[in-house]
Amino acid sequence: MAVQSMTGFSRTEGQADGTRWAWELRSVNGKGLDIRTRLPQGTERYEPEVRRLCQEAFQRGNIQVSLSLDRLDAEAVPTLNEAAFEAALAAAERIGARLGGSRPSVDAILAVRGVLELREREPEAEALAEQDRQSLAGLERAVAALETAREAEGAALVGVLSRQLDAIEAELARVETDPSRSSGSIRARLSREVTILMENADGLDGERLYAEAALLATKADLREEIDRLEGHIASARTLLANEDAVGRRLNFLAQEFNREANTICSKSNASAVTAAGLEMKVVIDQFREQIQNLE
């Protein structure tokens, strides 16, 4: 299964034995897989198949499945509503008894609204079975079409995310090659800091001076953060090349990207490195926002 977006739409329609049907599937972002159905009365038997097909095709997303039915050659036949008939008859008899009138006529009772209803004739069992067969085949096509739509958008998102990884990598290269990271620059900075320490070293012993110098050296070195970010970028590229649901794992990596970028900015001793770190954070935020659309 290719990387999918969680948003998509599909529609299939057809006709079977005088009944036109249409399936519509809509998918939007969700933390898990949430399937909601809107089925006409009498077709609730389709719901288990709807859930089975969606669960096989998708892992995340809020998916709404709707079915519409329209009988093209439906024949309406008059049907007696027994409850309404009994109520109308009882009311007419009570009125007749109080007024001393005769019993109400059949025509009068049937003319009462709701007593006689026009209802569509129920299809024969064979026609209903054929309708089920074709409708469920249409449902399978709709699910497949939604999967294709989500994969197409997923492929587009992979392109966007790959370009954002390129941008993060470019800013990381600016950090790594900045002159402030050269050994000479780091030594000069340490020398200045140690000089300041020595000038204010009343009561500062050798061990304390050594510890302070080691701390300055550690803060001046961004190698660890650079290496970790390079590793995270490689992991993200591997996930995007994967045919699987990768949204949650990429979201975790985006958090790690941000953590390392923050550390680079806090340890920076040059405006160019700080600027690169800040730009990196902007792209990381954009990367993380796009990831929310992935399954």
Buried (B, 14 or more C-beta within 10 A) or exposed (E): BBBBBBBBBBBBBBEBBBBEBBBBBBBBBBEEBEBEBEBEEEBEEBEEBBBEBBEEBBBBBBBBBBBEBEBEEBEEEEEEBEEBBEBBBEEBEEEEEEEEEEEBEEEEBEEBEEBBEEEEEEBEEEBBEBBBEBBBEBBBBBBBBBBBBBBBBBEEBBEEBBEBBEBBBEBBEBBBEBEBBEEEBBEEBBEEBBEEBEEEBEEEEEEEBEEBBEEBBEBBEBEEBBEBBBEBBEBBBEBBEEEEBBBEBBBEBBEBBBBBBBBBBEBBBBEBBBBBBBBBBEBBBBBBEBBEBBB
